[in-house]
Amino acid sequence: MYAIVEIAGQQFKIEKESKLFVHRLKAEEGSQVKFDRVMLVDNDGTVKVGAPTIKGAEVTATVLHHLKGDKVLVFKKKKRKGYQKMNGHRQYLTSIQINDIAI
């Protein structure tokens, strides 16, 4: 059984007991969070598609911990102009584990 869910503005394909990194959630570590924006559910070949979401479907997850992602370097340069600029960015992430997919 898997589902496609919108979490923090992004869509993820999830299965029960899977772990994933999402954009930072406003929840404490160890707390339960629920996501009700379920787009699609596949239950052993029986596919249920929402328009745009499935009413009554819900995914529960546990917040494992908050962290920062790897550094991404942005380098800009214009040749023969003497212009160059370097910028770095680290995204704030939350690690979650999927507990249940309820239809």
ABEGO torsion letter per residue (X at the ends): XBBBBBBGGBBBBBBBGBBBBBBBBBBBBGBBBBBABBABBBBGGBBBBBOABBBGBBBBBBBABBBBBBBBBBBBBBBGAGBBBBBBBBBBBBBBBBABBBX
